[in-house]
Amino acid sequence: MKKFIKFLFASDKTFAKGLCFQKLFFFFIIGCVFGCIWEETLEFFVQYTSTGTFHFVTRRGLIYGELSPVYGFGGALIIYLLKRRERTWYKNFLYGALIGGAFEYFASFLQEILTGAVSWDYSHEFMNINGRTTIPFMLVWGLLALVFVYIIYPYISSLIEKIPYNLGMIIFYVLFVLIAIDIFISVGAVARQVLRRYGYHPFSPLGDFFDHFYPDERIAQVYNNAVLK
């Protein structure tokens, strides 16, 4: 055990130095967690102000964990594209708004094409774009981009680089494998739900696995905000 602990702190190399994949992955995780918390908190207050009752609704994007990949991928993409070169703050705001809005639109479109359902519909919102995003929400993406680029990224980046190299690589690989499994299960379970909807029976043990452990009731409980189109 002592040798293993010594190994964790032995290397003098800098972990996740610069704008590398490991660092972007950590920001992806941060975006997933805080995006999910933000969505659920917002939904909680909307429900309370409109009905006067406390009603908690999950807004996670994966079956396991309070994670919203839309925010995770969106945040990591914004950081990667905006930190590659120096720009004025208003250009970062504009690019952040366009990137965030385009990604939200694409994610909604892809979900509807692949699953026949949507997790958000802004058709009745002000200045919406095909119900998949809105101009005001794009402005929020722009503001979030400024906060990420100028406040959150420098601070969190320095904290990440202070993690001992060997320890950081172990944490990275463990989280990467867990998230990859979570994404695989989530995508597979939803895919089987779509196939069941059209009357297709499982044609492999994997299909039987998804049907047994992730029936429609389980999927509806996790994605209770998804609406069939």
N, C-alpha and C positions, 0 to 999 in steps of 0.2 A: 504493500500500500504506500509506503514512504517513497519507493522508487517511482510509483505512478504519479504521486503528487508532485514529486520533483520534476518528472517529465512534463507535467502540465505547465510548469512555470519556468522551464529550462531555457527555451529558445529566446534569443534577443531580437528576433525578426518582428516586424510590425504587422499585426493582424489587420486584414482588410484595408490595406493602404490605398488611398486614392479612391477613385470612382470605379471600383471593381465589382464583380458579380456578387461576392460574399457580402459586401456592404449594401448593395442594392437589395439583396435578399432580406437582410435585416430590416431595411426600410419597408419592404413589402409586408413583412410580418407586423411591423408597427402600424402601417396603414390599414391592414386587415382588422386588427384589434380595435383601434380607435375609430375606424369607420363604422364598425358594427356597433360599438358603444354609442356613437353619435346618432346613428339611425334609430336605435332602440330608445334612446333618451328622448329624441325628437318625437317619435311616435307616441311615447308614453305621455308627454305633455300635450300633444295634439288631442289624444283620446280624452285626457282629463279636462281640458278646456272646452271640448265640444260636448262631452256627455256628463262631466262631473263625477266620473267613476275612475278608479284605478284599474287599468287593464294593460298588462304587459304583453307585447307581441315581439317574438323573435324576428330579427331581420338578418340573420346570418346567411352566408352563401355556401357554406360547407356543412356536411352532416355533423361533423364533430368539431367542437370548439366555437367560441364566439369570434368568428372570422368572416370578413366580407371581402372576397378577392377583388371586387370591382374597385374598392378604395385602395387595396394593396397594390394591384397592378397599375392603377391610375397614378398613385403617389410615386411609385418606383419609376414609372415612365416619365413623369414630369421632372423628377430629379435628374434622371439620366440625360434627358434632352436639354434641360435648362442649365445644368452645371457643366456641360461640355465646353462652353465658352462664356465669356463675360458679356452681359448685355445690360442695358439700362433697365430700371425697375419697371417702367411702363411696358417695355417689350416683353419682359418676363410675365407680367400680368396678362397681356394679350395672348401670348403663346400658351400660358397655363390655362386660360379660359378655353381656347380652341382645342387644346389637347384633351383636357378633361371632358369637355362637351362631346368631342368626337369619340372618345373612348366609351363614354356612357351610352351614346347612341349605338355604337357598334356592338357593345355588350348586350343591350336590349334586343337589337336586331338578331344577333346570333342566338340568343336564348329562345326567341320566338320561332326561328327557323328550325332549330334542333329539337325543341321540346314542345312547341305549340303553346307555350305559356309565357307570361311576362311577370316580372317581380315589381315593376313600377310602370305606371301609366300616367303621364302628365297631360293627357288630352284636354282636360278642363283647366289647366294652369295657364297663367298669363304668358304670352309669347312662347308657346311650346313649339317644338320642331317634331312633327309627326308623333307627338305624345311620348317621345323617347328621351328628350331632354328639353330644357327651356333656356332662354337667354339669361334670366336671372340666376339660374343654377350654374350656368357657365361663368357668370361673373363671380359666383362663390368659388368655383374651381380656380379662377384667376387669383382671388384673394388667398386661397389655400396655398397656391403655388408660391406666392410671395412669402407667406409665413414659413413654408417648408424650406425655401431656398435661402432666405436671409436669417431665419431664427432657429428653426428646428434642425436643419441639416448640419450647420457648423457645430452645434453643441453635441448632437447625438453622434455625429461622425467622429468627433474627438473622443467620446466615451467608448465607442466601438473599437477604435484603434488602440485604446489602453488595455483591452482584454489581452491577456497572454496568448501568444500565437497558437501554441498547441491546444490550449483550452478552447480558444475561439474556433479552431477548425473542428474540434469534436462537437461543440455546440452547433456549429453550422451544419455538419453532416447529419446529426441526429434530427434537427429541426427540418432539414430538407427532406429526409426520408419520411418523416411523419406527415409533413404537408403533402408530399407526393402521394402517399397512401390515402390520405384524406380526400384529395382531389380525385384520385382514381375511383374510390368508393362512391363519392358524391356524383360524379359524372356517370358511372356505371349504373347506379341506382335510379337516377333520373332517366337514363336511356331505356332501362327495362320498364319503367313506368310508362314511357311513351309507347313502347312495343306492346305492352299489355293493353293499352288503350285501343290499339288497332287489332287486338286479338291474336298477336303472335305469341306462341308458346316458347319457352326457353329451349334452345337447341344445344346447350352445353352445360356442364356442371356449374360454370360461373353464373349463367342465367338462373339456374335453380337457387344458387346462393343468394343472389340479389332478391329473387322473389320471396324467399323464406325470411330473410333478415330485414329486408327493406320493402315491405308491402306499401300499397297506396296510403294506408293510414299513417304509417311512419313518415313517409315523404310529405304528406299534407301537414303533419305536426311540425316538421322541421321548416318547411317552406310555406308557412301559413299565409304569406302575402302574395304567393304566386297565383295568377288568374289565367285560366285557359282562354285562348283566343278562338 
